[in-house]
Amino acid sequence: MVRSERVTAPPAARRWPLAVVVAGALVGLLLAVLGQQTWRLGCLLVGTTLVGGAVLRLLLSDRGAGLLRVRTKAFDVAALLLAGLAIVALAVVVPGHK
């Protein structure tokens, strides 16, 4: 019988990477919905936060990434990086309101 390994890191150590990404994304979303003057900045913040999450997932060990770990490291980094870069690209490419 094989026992599955349990993550025994303290709860705060498992939560901080995800908390940083969620906090940055929430601030970006708040800026995006405030109006026509701040939507681009908000989208850029959401995108760069996701790219930062990809960097965190890449640099931290599986145990250190905590709740930011969903699948394999390669999948998590690729998904966060792709989503982040797509949001940043759209925020830059979409024409502003004049």
N, C-alpha and C positions, 0 to 999 in steps of 0.2 A: 504494500500500500504506500502510495506516495503522498506526502503531505504538501499542500501548497504553501508557498512562502507568504508570510504576512508582512506588510509594511508596518514597522514598529516605531516610526518617527513620530514625534509629538504632533498633535493636531495642528498647531500653528506652523510648524515646519512643512506640513503637507499642503497648507492652504495659501501661503504667501505668493507663489508664482501665479496662480490663477487669480488671486485677489488683485494683483497689480494689473493684469490684463483686463479683467472685468472693470476695474475702477477707471482705467484709461479709456476703455470703450464707452462707458457710461458718460463720462465727461464729454467725449467727442460727440456722442448722440445728443446730449443736451445742447451743445453748441450748434449742432446741425439743425435742430428744430427751433432754435431761437429766431431765425429769420434769414432773409436774403443776404445780409451782410456777413453772417458767420457760418453758413452751411458748408462752405468749402474748407474752412479751417477745421470744423468739426469732423468732416469726412477724412481729412488728412490726419487728424489725431487718431481716429478709429483705425485707419490703415496702418499708421506707424506703430500703434500699440499692438496690432496683430503681428507685424513684422518683429517687433520686440519680443513678443511671446514666442515666436519661432526661434529667435536667438536664445532666449532663456531655455527653451526645450532642448535645443542643440547643445548648449553648454553644460546644463545640469545633468546629473546622473538620473537614472530612472527613479531612484528613491528621492533625490532632491527636487525633482520636478513635481512630485506630489500629485495633486489633483489636475495639474496641467497635462498629465500623461493620460491619453485616451487609448491609443493603439500603439503601434511600434513607433520608435523615435523618428524614423524616416517618414512615416505617414503623417505624424503630428506636425513635424517641421514643414513638410510639403504643403499640407492643408492650410496651416497658419500663414505661411509665406505667400502662397497663391492668393488667398483671400485678401491679405493685407496689400499686396502689390496691385491687385485688381481694383481695390477701393481707392488707393492712392492714384492710380492711373486714371480712373474715372473722374476723380476730383480735379485732376489737372486738365483733362481733355474737355470736360463739359464746359461750354461757354457760359460766362457769367451774365447776369441780368443787367441790362443797361437802361 
